Amino acid sequence: MGLIVVTPSASTAGVVREARELGYKQIWIQQKSESKEAIEALAGSDINLITGQCILMHYKPHSFHKFHARIKRFLGRHPK
């Protein structure tokens, strides 16, 4: 199961803690939604965490987002 978190950063830690308890294995914290507390809440888990990335570059990208995604792939910085 996967989750995309788009919340105010003050709420993100609670959301990811709950997702961890529910057994989520893929969590994407949208750029600007991350917090140190949220990232620390997932430390040591087997969850594939993506953070610091904009989902609009990766899910059906268009216009500027498509261009930006291509640059990230070229530079080897595209999340997995």
PDB file of N, CA, C and O in Angstrom:
ATOM      1  N   MET A   1       0.845  -1.182   0.000  1.00  0.00           N
ATOM      2  CA  MET A   1       0.000   0.000   0.000  1.00  0.00           C
ATOM      3  C   MET A   1       0.886   1.238   0.000  1.00  0.00           C
ATOM      4  O   MET A   1       1.975   1.242   0.574  1.00  0.00           O
ATOM      5  N   GLY A   2       0.408   2.271  -0.643  1.00  0.00           N
ATOM      6  CA  GLY A   2       1.144   3.513  -0.707  1.00  0.00           C
ATOM      7  C   GLY A   2       0.297   4.697  -0.293  1.00  0.00           C
ATOM      8  O   GLY A   2      -0.932   4.639  -0.334  1.00  0.00           O
ATOM      9  N   LEU A   3       0.955   5.766   0.105  1.00  0.00           N
ATOM     10  CA  LEU A   3       0.270   6.966   0.576  1.00  0.00           C
ATOM     11  C   LEU A   3       1.032   8.193   0.100  1.00  0.00           C
ATOM     12  O   LEU A   3       2.259   8.242   0.183  1.00  0.00           O
ATOM     13  N   ILE A   4       0.309   9.172  -0.392  1.00  0.00           N
ATOM     14  CA  ILE A   4       0.874  10.482  -0.705  1.00  0.00           C
ATOM     15  C   ILE A   4       0.352  11.446   0.349  1.00  0.00           C
ATOM     16  O   ILE A   4      -0.857  11.608   0.515  1.00  0.00           O
ATOM     17  N   VAL A   5       1.269  12.079   1.051  1.00  0.00           N
ATOM     18  CA  VAL A   5       0.894  12.985   2.144  1.00  0.00           C
ATOM     19  C   VAL A   5       1.039  14.424   1.665  1.00  0.00           C
ATOM     20  O   VAL A   5       2.133  14.871   1.320  1.00  0.00           O
ATOM     21  N   VAL A   6      -0.071  15.135   1.651  1.00  0.00           N
ATOM     22  CA  VAL A   6      -0.087  16.557   1.298  1.00  0.00           C
ATOM     23  C   VAL A   6      -0.856  17.262   2.405  1.00  0.00           C
ATOM     24  O   VAL A   6      -2.061  17.492   2.300  1.00  0.00           O
ATOM     25  N   THR A   7      -0.136  17.598   3.463  1.00  0.00           N
ATOM     26  CA  THR A   7      -0.733  18.227   4.632  1.00  0.00           C
ATOM     27  C   THR A   7       0.162  19.379   5.066  1.00  0.00           C
ATOM     28  O   THR A   7       1.293  19.491   4.592  1.00  0.00           O
ATOM     29  N   PRO A   8      -0.321  20.234   5.956  1.00  0.00           N
ATOM     30  CA  PRO A   8       0.597  21.203   6.552  1.00  0.00           C
ATOM     31  C   PRO A   8       1.685  20.433   7.294  1.00  0.00           C
ATOM     32  O   PRO A   8       1.399  19.399   7.898  1.00  0.00           O
ATOM     33  N   SER A   9       2.904  20.906   7.263  1.00  0.00           N
ATOM     34  CA  SER A   9       4.025  20.167   7.851  1.00  0.00           C
ATOM     35  C   SER A   9       3.810  19.850   9.333  1.00  0.00           C
ATOM     36  O   SER A   9       4.329  18.850   9.828  1.00  0.00           O
ATOM     37  N   ALA A  10       3.063  20.674  10.035  1.00  0.00           N
ATOM     38  CA  ALA A  10       2.800  20.421  11.457  1.00  0.00           C
ATOM     39  C   ALA A  10       1.931  19.182  11.670  1.00  0.00           C
ATOM     40  O   ALA A  10       1.937  18.615  12.762  1.00  0.00           O
ATOM     41  N   SER A  11       1.193  18.755  10.663  1.00  0.00           N
ATOM     42  CA  SER A  11       0.310  17.590  10.770  1.00  0.00           C
ATOM     43  C   SER A  11       0.930  16.311  10.227  1.00  0.00           C
ATOM     44  O   SER A  11       0.418  15.222  10.487  1.00  0.00           O
ATOM     45  N   THR A  12       2.008  16.419   9.489  1.00  0.00           N
ATOM     46  CA  THR A  12       2.549  15.283   8.751  1.00  0.00           C
ATOM     47  C   THR A  12       3.046  14.161   9.655  1.00  0.00           C
ATOM     48  O   THR A  12       2.825  12.992   9.339  1.00  0.00           O
ATOM     49  N   ALA A  13       3.700  14.467  10.755  1.00  0.00           N
ATOM     50  CA  ALA A  13       4.236  13.423  11.634  1.00  0.00           C
ATOM     51  C   ALA A  13       3.120  12.504  12.125  1.00  0.00           C
ATOM     52  O   ALA A  13       3.290  11.285  12.140  1.00  0.00           O
ATOM     53  N   GLY A  14       2.001  13.062  12.519  1.00  0.00           N
ATOM     54  CA  GLY A  14       0.875  12.242  12.978  1.00  0.00           C
ATOM     55  C   GLY A  14       0.336  11.349  11.875  1.00  0.00           C
ATOM     56  O   GLY A  14      -0.026  10.198  12.120  1.00  0.00           O
ATOM     57  N   VAL A  15       0.282  11.874  10.671  1.00  0.00           N
ATOM     58  CA  VAL A  15      -0.218  11.103   9.526  1.00  0.00           C
ATOM     59  C   VAL A  15       0.716   9.937   9.225  1.00  0.00           C
ATOM     60  O   VAL A  15       0.252   8.818   9.006  1.00  0.00           O
ATOM     61  N   VAL A  16       2.018  10.180   9.210  1.00  0.00           N
ATOM     62  CA  VAL A  16       2.944   9.088   8.875  1.00  0.00           C
ATOM     63  C   VAL A  16       3.038   8.055   9.990  1.00  0.00           C
ATOM     64  O   VAL A  16       3.249   6.873   9.717  1.00  0.00           O
ATOM     65  N   ARG A  17       2.886   8.477  11.228  1.00  0.00           N
ATOM     66  CA  ARG A  17       2.856   7.499  12.328  1.00  0.00           C
ATOM     67  C   ARG A  17       1.666   6.562  12.166  1.00  0.00           C
ATOM     68  O   ARG A  17       1.798   5.345  12.304  1.00  0.00           O
ATOM     69  N   GLU A  18       0.522   7.129  11.878  1.00  0.00           N
ATOM     70  CA  GLU A  18      -0.676   6.307  11.670  1.00  0.00           C
ATOM     71  C   GLU A  18      -0.502   5.389  10.466  1.00  0.00           C
ATOM     72  O   GLU A  18      -0.887   4.221  10.523  1.00  0.00           O
ATOM     73  N   ALA A  19       0.074   5.900   9.375  1.00  0.00           N
ATOM     74  CA  ALA A  19       0.302   5.085   8.177  1.00  0.00           C
ATOM     75  C   ALA A  19       1.252   3.931   8.490  1.00  0.00           C
ATOM     76  O   ALA A  19       1.059   2.817   8.004  1.00  0.00           O
ATOM     77  N   ARG A  20       2.255   4.190   9.285  1.00  0.00           N
ATOM     78  CA  ARG A  20       3.199   3.128   9.674  1.00  0.00           C
ATOM     79  C   ARG A  20       2.473   2.045  10.458  1.00  0.00           C
ATOM     80  O   ARG A  20       2.669   0.856  10.205  1.00  0.00           O
ATOM     81  N   GLU A  21       1.638   2.450  11.407  1.00  0.00           N
ATOM     82  CA  GLU A  21       0.867   1.486  12.202  1.00  0.00           C
ATOM     83  C   GLU A  21      -0.091   0.670  11.337  1.00  0.00           C
ATOM     84  O   GLU A  21      -0.355  -0.496  11.631  1.00  0.00           O
ATOM     85  N   LEU A  22      -0.606   1.275  10.278  1.00  0.00           N
ATOM     86  CA  LEU A  22      -1.546   0.593   9.391  1.00  0.00           C
ATOM     87  C   LEU A  22      -0.855  -0.298   8.359  1.00  0.00           C
ATOM     88  O   LEU A  22      -1.520  -1.022   7.619  1.00  0.00           O
ATOM     89  N   GLY A  23       0.463  -0.246   8.310  1.00  0.00           N
ATOM     90  CA  GLY A  23       1.202  -1.133   7.434  1.00  0.00           C
ATOM     91  C   GLY A  23       1.551  -0.595   6.055  1.00  0.00           C
ATOM     92  O   GLY A  23       1.870  -1.369   5.153  1.00  0.00           O
ATOM     93  N   TYR A  24       1.498   0.695   5.882  1.00  0.00           N
ATOM     94  CA  TYR A  24       1.891   1.272   4.594  1.00  0.00           C
ATOM     95  C   TYR A  24       3.378   1.032   4.359  1.00  0.00           C
ATOM     96  O   TYR A  24       4.183   1.146   5.283  1.00  0.00           O
ATOM     97  N   LYS A  25       3.740   0.699   3.124  1.00  0.00           N
ATOM     98  CA  LYS A  25       5.130   0.403   2.780  1.00  0.00           C
ATOM     99  C   LYS A  25       5.753   1.453   1.873  1.00  0.00           C
ATOM    100  O   LYS A  25       6.972   1.472   1.707  1.00  0.00           O
ATOM    101  N   GLN A  26       4.949   2.318   1.288  1.00  0.00           N
ATOM    102  CA  GLN A  26       5.413   3.380   0.391  1.00  0.00           C
ATOM    103  C   GLN A  26       4.766   4.690   0.862  1.00  0.00           C
ATOM    104  O   GLN A  26       3.541   4.804   0.884  1.00  0.00           O
ATOM    105  N   ILE A  27       5.565   5.649   1.227  1.00  0.00           N
ATOM    106  CA  ILE A  27       5.026   6.950   1.641  1.00  0.00           C
ATOM    107  C   ILE A  27       5.778   8.048   0.897  1.00  0.00           C
ATOM    108  O   ILE A  27       7.008   8.108   0.905  1.00  0.00           O
ATOM    109  N   TRP A  28       5.002   8.907   0.260  1.00  0.00           N
ATOM    110  CA  TRP A  28       5.541  10.070  -0.441  1.00  0.00           C
ATOM    111  C   TRP A  28       5.059  11.295   0.332  1.00  0.00           C
ATOM    112  O   TRP A  28       3.857  11.546   0.414  1.00  0.00           O
ATOM    113  N   ILE A  29       5.975  12.040   0.886  1.00  0.00           N
ATOM    114  CA  ILE A  29       5.617  13.288   1.564  1.00  0.00           C
ATOM    115  C   ILE A  29       5.887  14.409   0.569  1.00  0.00           C
ATOM    116  O   ILE A  29       7.031  14.673   0.199  1.00  0.00           O
ATOM    117  N   GLN A  30       4.822  15.052   0.152  1.00  0.00           N
ATOM    118  CA  GLN A  30       4.907  16.113  -0.849  1.00  0.00           C
ATOM    119  C   GLN A  30       5.836  17.220  -0.382  1.00  0.00           C
ATOM    120  O   GLN A  30       5.886  17.563   0.799  1.00  0.00           O
ATOM    121  N   GLN A  31       6.551  17.753  -1.317  1.00  0.00           N
ATOM    122  CA  GLN A  31       7.439  18.889  -1.073  1.00  0.00           C
ATOM    123  C   GLN A  31       6.681  19.960  -0.289  1.00  0.00           C
ATOM    124  O   GLN A  31       5.548  20.296  -0.633  1.00  0.00           O
ATOM    125  N   LYS A  32       7.284  20.480   0.732  1.00  0.00           N
ATOM    126  CA  LYS A  32       6.742  21.513   1.636  1.00  0.00           C
ATOM    127  C   LYS A  32       5.834  20.932   2.718  1.00  0.00           C
ATOM    128  O   LYS A  32       5.399  21.660   3.610  1.00  0.00           O
ATOM    129  N   SER A  33       5.540  19.621   2.655  1.00  0.00           N
ATOM    130  CA  SER A  33       4.743  18.982   3.702  1.00  0.00           C
ATOM    131  C   SER A  33       5.628  18.262   4.710  1.00  0.00           C
ATOM    132  O   SER A  33       5.154  17.864   5.774  1.00  0.00           O
ATOM    133  N   GLU A  34       6.911  18.090   4.389  1.00  0.00           N
ATOM    134  CA  GLU A  34       7.785  17.335   5.263  1.00  0.00           C
ATOM    135  C   GLU A  34       8.139  18.116   6.524  1.00  0.00           C
ATOM    136  O   GLU A  34       8.097  19.346   6.562  1.00  0.00           O
ATOM    137  N   SER A  35       8.486  17.353   7.545  1.00  0.00           N
ATOM    138  CA  SER A  35       8.997  17.940   8.782  1.00  0.00           C
ATOM    139  C   SER A  35      10.044  16.981   9.336  1.00  0.00           C
ATOM    140  O   SER A  35      10.026  15.789   9.032  1.00  0.00           O
ATOM    141  N   LYS A  36      10.933  17.496  10.129  1.00  0.00           N
ATOM    142  CA  LYS A  36      11.974  16.672  10.741  1.00  0.00           C
ATOM    143  C   LYS A  36      11.332  15.569  11.578  1.00  0.00           C
ATOM    144  O   LYS A  36      11.780  14.423  11.551  1.00  0.00           O
ATOM    145  N   GLU A  37      10.303  15.910  12.307  1.00  0.00           N
ATOM    146  CA  GLU A  37       9.602  14.950  13.168  1.00  0.00           C
ATOM    147  C   GLU A  37       8.978  13.820  12.340  1.00  0.00           C
ATOM    148  O   GLU A  37       9.020  12.661  12.752  1.00  0.00           O
ATOM    149  N   ALA A  38       8.405  14.144  11.186  1.00  0.00           N
ATOM    150  CA  ALA A  38       7.787  13.127  10.331  1.00  0.00           C
ATOM    151  C   ALA A  38       8.830  12.168   9.785  1.00  0.00           C
ATOM    152  O   ALA A  38       8.611  10.957   9.761  1.00  0.00           O
ATOM    153  N   ILE A  39       9.948  12.694   9.353  1.00  0.00           N
ATOM    154  CA  ILE A  39      11.016  11.853   8.803  1.00  0.00           C
ATOM    155  C   ILE A  39      11.608  10.972   9.906  1.00  0.00           C
ATOM    156  O   ILE A  39      11.892   9.797   9.676  1.00  0.00           O
ATOM    157  N   GLU A  40      11.792  11.533  11.091  1.00  0.00           N
ATOM    158  CA  GLU A  40      12.305  10.752  12.223  1.00  0.00           C
ATOM    159  C   GLU A  40      11.324   9.656  12.636  1.00  0.00           C
ATOM    160  O   GLU A  40      11.747   8.595  13.095  1.00  0.00           O
ATOM    161  N   ALA A  41      10.023   9.896  12.482  1.00  0.00           N
ATOM    162  CA  ALA A  41       9.008   8.899  12.843  1.00  0.00           C
ATOM    163  C   ALA A  41       9.107   7.650  11.972  1.00  0.00           C
ATOM    164  O   ALA A  41       8.638   6.583  12.367  1.00  0.00           O
ATOM    165  N   LEU A  42       9.709   7.773  10.799  1.00  0.00           N
ATOM    166  CA  LEU A  42       9.849   6.638   9.891  1.00  0.00           C
ATOM    167  C   LEU A  42      11.250   6.028   9.908  1.00  0.00           C
ATOM    168  O   LEU A  42      11.507   5.029   9.236  1.00  0.00           O
ATOM    169  N   ALA A  43      12.143   6.627  10.671  1.00  0.00           N
ATOM    170  CA  ALA A  43      13.522   6.123  10.735  1.00  0.00           C
ATOM    171  C   ALA A  43      13.526   4.693  11.256  1.00  0.00           C
ATOM    172  O   ALA A  43      12.813   4.360  12.204  1.00  0.00           O
ATOM    173  N   GLY A  44      14.337   3.857  10.625  1.00  0.00           N
ATOM    174  CA  GLY A  44      14.463   2.477  11.052  1.00  0.00           C
ATOM    175  C   GLY A  44      13.354   1.553  10.565  1.00  0.00           C
ATOM    176  O   GLY A  44      13.365   0.356  10.853  1.00  0.00           O
ATOM    177  N   SER A  45      12.412   2.104   9.837  1.00  0.00           N
ATOM    178  CA  SER A  45      11.329   1.268   9.305  1.00  0.00           C
ATOM    179  C   SER A  45      11.720   0.756   7.923  1.00  0.00           C
ATOM    180  O   SER A  45      12.704   1.206   7.337  1.00  0.00           O
ATOM    181  N   ASP A  46      10.939  -0.186   7.417  1.00  0.00           N
ATOM    182  CA  ASP A  46      11.194  -0.701   6.064  1.00  0.00           C
ATOM    183  C   ASP A  46      10.346   0.025   5.016  1.00  0.00           C
ATOM    184  O   ASP A  46      10.154  -0.469   3.905  1.00  0.00           O
ATOM    185  N   ILE A  47       9.850   1.187   5.384  1.00  0.00           N
ATOM    186  CA  ILE A  47       9.018   1.985   4.486  1.00  0.00           C
ATOM    187  C   ILE A  47       9.892   2.692   3.457  1.00  0.00           C
ATOM    188  O   ILE A  47      10.909   3.293   3.802  1.00  0.00           O
ATOM    189  N   ASN A  48       9.486   2.614   2.191  1.00  0.00           N
ATOM    190  CA  ASN A  48      10.156   3.379   1.139  1.00  0.00           C
ATOM    191  C   ASN A  48       9.618   4.805   1.223  1.00  0.00           C
ATOM    192  O   ASN A  48       8.465   5.057   0.873  1.00  0.00           O
ATOM    193  N   LEU A  49      10.432   5.717   1.679  1.00  0.00           N
ATOM    194  CA  LEU A  49      10.036   7.110   1.879  1.00  0.00           C
ATOM    195  C   LEU A  49      10.617   7.979   0.777  1.00  0.00           C
ATOM    196  O   LEU A  49      11.815   7.927   0.495  1.00  0.00           O
ATOM    197  N   ILE A  50       9.764   8.770   0.164  1.00  0.00           N
ATOM    198  CA  ILE A  50      10.200   9.784  -0.792  1.00  0.00           C
ATOM    199  C   ILE A  50       9.773  11.124  -0.218  1.00  0.00           C
ATOM    200  O   ILE A  50       8.624  11.306   0.186  1.00  0.00           O
ATOM    201  N   THR A  51      10.706  12.051  -0.189  1.00  0.00           N
ATOM    202  CA  THR A  51      10.418  13.376   0.353  1.00  0.00           C
ATOM    203  C   THR A  51      11.224  14.411  -0.429  1.00  0.00           C
ATOM    204  O   THR A  51      12.213  14.078  -1.082  1.00  0.00           O
ATOM    205  N   GLY A  52      10.793  15.661  -0.356  1.00  0.00           N
ATOM    206  CA  GLY A  52      11.506  16.729  -1.046  1.00  0.00           C
ATOM    207  C   GLY A  52      11.269  16.739  -2.542  1.00  0.00           C
ATOM    208  O   GLY A  52      12.016  17.376  -3.285  1.00  0.00           O
ATOM    209  N   GLN A  53      10.243  16.045  -2.992  1.00  0.00           N
ATOM    210  CA  GLN A  53       9.921  15.953  -4.413  1.00  0.00           C
ATOM    211  C   GLN A  53       8.475  16.398  -4.634  1.00  0.00           C
ATOM    212  O   GLN A  53       7.634  16.261  -3.746  1.00  0.00           O
ATOM    213  N   CYS A  54       8.202  16.920  -5.800  1.00  0.00           N
ATOM    214  CA  CYS A  54       6.845  17.333  -6.161  1.00  0.00           C
ATOM    215  C   CYS A  54       6.165  16.212  -6.942  1.00  0.00           C
ATOM    216  O   CYS A  54       6.687  15.780  -7.969  1.00  0.00           O
ATOM    217  N   ILE A  55       5.038  15.745  -6.489  1.00  0.00           N
ATOM    218  CA  ILE A  55       4.312  14.657  -7.147  1.00  0.00           C
ATOM    219  C   ILE A  55       3.913  15.036  -8.578  1.00  0.00           C
ATOM    220  O   ILE A  55       3.751  14.157  -9.425  1.00  0.00           O
ATOM    221  N   LEU A  56       3.757  16.306  -8.846  1.00  0.00           N
ATOM    222  CA  LEU A  56       3.348  16.741 -10.190  1.00  0.00           C
ATOM    223  C   LEU A  56       4.430  16.492 -11.235  1.00  0.00           C
ATOM    224  O   LEU A  56       4.144  16.531 -12.431  1.00  0.00           O
ATOM    225  N   MET A  57       5.662  16.238 -10.808  1.00  0.00           N
ATOM    226  CA  MET A  57       6.732  15.908 -11.761  1.00  0.00           C
ATOM    227  C   MET A  57       6.689  14.431 -12.138  1.00  0.00           C
ATOM    228  O   MET A  57       7.303  14.027 -13.126  1.00  0.00           O
ATOM    229  N   HIS A  58       5.982  13.633 -11.374  1.00  0.00           N
ATOM    230  CA  HIS A  58       6.066  12.196 -11.537  1.00  0.00           C
ATOM    231  C   HIS A  58       4.754  11.525 -11.935  1.00  0.00           C
ATOM    232  O   HIS A  58       4.770  10.498 -12.614  1.00  0.00           O
ATOM    233  N   TYR A  59       3.655  12.073 -11.536  1.00  0.00           N
ATOM    234  CA  TYR A  59       2.370  11.497 -11.901  1.00  0.00           C
ATOM    235  C   TYR A  59       1.755  12.312 -13.038  1.00  0.00           C
ATOM    236  O   TYR A  59       1.276  13.426 -12.829  1.00  0.00           O
ATOM    237  N   LYS A  60       1.776  11.748 -14.225  1.00  0.00           N
ATOM    238  CA  LYS A  60       1.252  12.403 -15.428  1.00  0.00           C
ATOM    239  C   LYS A  60       1.791  13.835 -15.576  1.00  0.00           C
ATOM    240  O   LYS A  60       1.016  14.787 -15.668  1.00  0.00           O
ATOM    241  N   PRO A  61       3.109  13.978 -15.598  1.00  0.00           N
ATOM    242  CA  PRO A  61       3.670  15.324 -15.698  1.00  0.00           C
ATOM    243  C   PRO A  61       3.325  15.987 -17.034  1.00  0.00           C
ATOM    244  O   PRO A  61       3.200  15.321 -18.062  1.00  0.00           O
ATOM    245  N   HIS A  62       3.180  17.283 -16.994  1.00  0.00           N
ATOM    246  CA  HIS A  62       2.960  18.065 -18.208  1.00  0.00           C
ATOM    247  C   HIS A  62       3.661  19.415 -18.041  1.00  0.00           C
ATOM    248  O   HIS A  62       4.063  19.785 -16.938  1.00  0.00           O
ATOM    249  N   SER A  63       3.796  20.119 -19.112  1.00  0.00           N
ATOM    250  CA  SER A  63       4.444  21.435 -19.182  1.00  0.00           C
ATOM    251  C   SER A  63       5.763  21.474 -18.417  1.00  0.00           C
ATOM    252  O   SER A  63       6.624  20.622 -18.635  1.00  0.00           O
ATOM    253  N   PHE A  64       5.932  22.430 -17.541  1.00  0.00           N
ATOM    254  CA  PHE A  64       7.171  22.616 -16.805  1.00  0.00           C
ATOM    255  C   PHE A  64       7.516  21.396 -15.962  1.00  0.00           C
ATOM    256  O   PHE A  64       8.688  21.048 -15.825  1.00  0.00           O
ATOM    257  N   HIS A  65       6.506  20.744 -15.398  1.00  0.00           N
ATOM    258  CA  HIS A  65       6.754  19.578 -14.548  1.00  0.00           C
ATOM    259  C   HIS A  65       7.376  18.431 -15.351  1.00  0.00           C
ATOM    260  O   HIS A  65       8.228  17.705 -14.838  1.00  0.00           O
ATOM    261  N   LYS A  66       6.961  18.272 -16.577  1.00  0.00           N
ATOM    262  CA  LYS A  66       7.516  17.227 -17.442  1.00  0.00           C
ATOM    263  C   LYS A  66       8.997  17.518 -17.735  1.00  0.00           C
ATOM    264  O   LYS A  66       9.836  16.619 -17.676  1.00  0.00           O
ATOM    265  N   PHE A  67       9.298  18.757 -18.045  1.00  0.00           N
ATOM    266  CA  PHE A  67      10.670  19.182 -18.312  1.00  0.00           C
ATOM    267  C   PHE A  67      11.542  18.950 -17.073  1.00  0.00           C
ATOM    268  O   PHE A  67      12.647  18.420 -17.183  1.00  0.00           O
ATOM    269  N   HIS A  68      11.056  19.339 -15.918  1.00  0.00           N
ATOM    270  CA  HIS A  68      11.796  19.195 -14.670  1.00  0.00           C
ATOM    271  C   HIS A  68      12.054  17.716 -14.374  1.00  0.00           C
ATOM    272  O   HIS A  68      13.148  17.360 -13.937  1.00  0.00           O
ATOM    273  N   ALA A  69      11.061  16.850 -14.608  1.00  0.00           N
ATOM    274  CA  ALA A  69      11.225  15.408 -14.388  1.00  0.00           C
ATOM    275  C   ALA A  69      12.315  14.838 -15.295  1.00  0.00           C
ATOM    276  O   ALA A  69      13.109  14.002 -14.861  1.00  0.00           O
ATOM    277  N   ARG A  70      12.357  15.280 -16.535  1.00  0.00           N
ATOM    278  CA  ARG A  70      13.394  14.803 -17.466  1.00  0.00           C
ATOM    279  C   ARG A  70      14.788  15.194 -16.987  1.00  0.00           C
ATOM    280  O   ARG A  70      15.725  14.402 -17.088  1.00  0.00           O
ATOM    281  N   ILE A  71      14.925  16.383 -16.477  1.00  0.00           N
ATOM    282  CA  ILE A  71      16.214  16.826 -15.952  1.00  0.00           C
ATOM    283  C   ILE A  71      16.618  15.950 -14.765  1.00  0.00           C
ATOM    284  O   ILE A  71      17.772  15.534 -14.662  1.00  0.00           O
ATOM    285  N   LYS A  72      15.675  15.672 -13.878  1.00  0.00           N
ATOM    286  CA  LYS A  72      15.984  14.826 -12.716  1.00  0.00           C
ATOM    287  C   LYS A  72      16.423  13.436 -13.149  1.00  0.00           C
ATOM    288  O   LYS A  72      17.369  12.882 -12.590  1.00  0.00           O
ATOM    289  N   ARG A  73      15.737  12.861 -14.154  1.00  0.00           N
ATOM    290  CA  ARG A  73      16.127  11.539 -14.657  1.00  0.00           C
ATOM    291  C   ARG A  73      17.544  11.601 -15.231  1.00  0.00           C
ATOM    292  O   ARG A  73      18.370  10.732 -14.953  1.00  0.00           O
ATOM    293  N   PHE A  74      17.815  12.611 -16.016  1.00  0.00           N
ATOM    294  CA  PHE A  74      19.122  12.776 -16.636  1.00  0.00           C
ATOM    295  C   PHE A  74      20.226  12.859 -15.584  1.00  0.00           C
ATOM    296  O   PHE A  74      21.302  12.289 -15.765  1.00  0.00           O
ATOM    297  N   LEU A  75      19.966  13.554 -14.506  1.00  0.00           N
ATOM    298  CA  LEU A  75      20.948  13.744 -13.431  1.00  0.00           C
ATOM    299  C   LEU A  75      20.981  12.572 -12.453  1.00  0.00           C
ATOM    300  O   LEU A  75      21.805  12.546 -11.539  1.00  0.00           O
ATOM    301  N   GLY A  76      20.079  11.598 -12.644  1.00  0.00           N
ATOM    302  CA  GLY A  76      20.037  10.436 -11.751  1.00  0.00           C
ATOM    303  C   GLY A  76      19.425  10.750 -10.394  1.00  0.00           C
ATOM    304  O   GLY A  76      19.713  10.075  -9.405  1.00  0.00           O
ATOM    305  N   ARG A  77      18.589  11.763 -10.348  1.00  0.00           N
ATOM    306  CA  ARG A  77      17.984  12.184  -9.074  1.00  0.00           C
ATOM    307  C   ARG A  77      16.484  11.897  -9.024  1.00  0.00           C
ATOM    308  O   ARG A  77      15.775  12.442  -8.178  1.00  0.00           O
ATOM    309  N   HIS A  78      16.009  11.060  -9.911  1.00  0.00           N
ATOM    310  CA  HIS A  78      14.589  10.698  -9.968  1.00  0.00           C
ATOM    311  C   HIS A  78      14.317   9.677  -8.865  1.00  0.00           C
ATOM    312  O   HIS A  78      15.029   8.676  -8.786  1.00  0.00           O
ATOM    313  N   PRO A  79      13.313   9.890  -8.009  1.00  0.00           N
ATOM    314  CA  PRO A  79      13.075   8.951  -6.908  1.00  0.00           C
ATOM    315  C   PRO A  79      12.611   7.583  -7.411  1.00  0.00           C
ATOM    316  O   PRO A  79      12.047   7.465  -8.499  1.00  0.00           O
ATOM    317  N   LYS A  80      12.855   6.572  -6.614  1.00  0.00           N
ATOM    318  CA  LYS A  80      12.455   5.200  -6.953  1.00  0.00           C
ATOM    319  C   LYS A  80      11.388   4.703  -6.024  1.00  0.00           C
ATOM    320  O   LYS A  80      10.930   3.568  -6.160  1.00  0.00           O
TER     321      LYS A  80
END
